[in-house]
Amino acid sequence: MGHLPARRPAALDRLAERAGLSSRSLARRFTEQLGTSPGKWLLRQRLDAARVMLEQTDLPVETIATRVGLTSAVNLRRRFRAYLGTTPGAYRRTFGQP
């Protein structure tokens, strides 16, 4: 499983440039089409990737955080709990491989 880029603003700027739009226009169109901001969408993708890694690997939470583009295990834990209502460790115990 590949890494997700950690620096969203630069990635958004590059994507907007490739689309021939300003970053603001891209963000507005993105939100109109998908009902969420690019930043929230990217965070959800990162958390979903972390969820899959927790289910399918025994990688440490710190490694998973880095691989999905979050800055630390603390950041992953905080965002994971806000997203799914549980910690990465508890999620792994419930849904991980035996």
N, C-alpha and C positions, 0 to 999 in steps of 0.2 A: 504494500500500500504506500503510495507516494506521500510526500509532504505537501501541505497546503501553505501557500505563502503567508508569512506572518505580517507583512506590511500592507494592509488593505488600502490605505490612501494612494500609495504609489501604484499599486495594481489597478485601482479604479481609474487613475489618471491615464495609465497606458491603455486600458480598455477603451476609455472614452476617445482617446486620440485615434486608435485603430478604427473606431466607429465613426469618426469625423464629427464628434460631438464634444461639447464642453463637459467637464465632470458633473456640473450641476444639471445639465440637460439629460445626461445619461442616468443620473440618480432619479430624476423626476420621472423619466420614461420607465425605468426599472420598477419604481414604486407603483406607477399606474398599471403596469402589466402584471406584476406579481403580487401586489398588495403589501409589499414590505420593502424596506430600504436595502441597498446593497450590503451595508454593514451587518444588518440583522440576518440577512440571507446567508452571508458568509459565515457568521457565527454559528448559525444552525447547521450548516454543512460541516463545520469543524466538530461540533458536538455530536452529530450523527456519525462522523468518521470515528470519533473517540468511542462512542457506544459500540460500534462494530468491533473495534480493537479490543475493548474490554470483554466482549463476548467470545472472541475467536483467538486471542493470544494471552500469554501470561506476561506481557511486557509491563514494566513498572509504570505507574501513573505518570511519573516525570517524563519518561520516554514518550509515552502517548501524547502528553501535552506538547512536547516539542514537535513531534511528527505531524500533529494536526495544526500547527502554527500558533499555538497559544504560548505565552511566555514562561509559564511555570506550572507545576502541579497545583499550587495554591490557586492560581487563576482558573485552571481547569475545574478544580473542585467547586469553587464559588459559582462559576457559570453553569456547571453540570447540575448542581443542586437547584439553581434558579430555573433551569430548563426542565428537568425531570423530577425534581422534588426528592432526590436521593443523592448520595455521594457516589463517586466512581467505584469505590471499594464495595459498597453495599450492592450496587448494580451488578458488579462482577460476581459477587457471591450468589446472587439470585439468577443471573442469566448466563454466566460464563461456562466454559467447558468444564466438565467434571474432572 
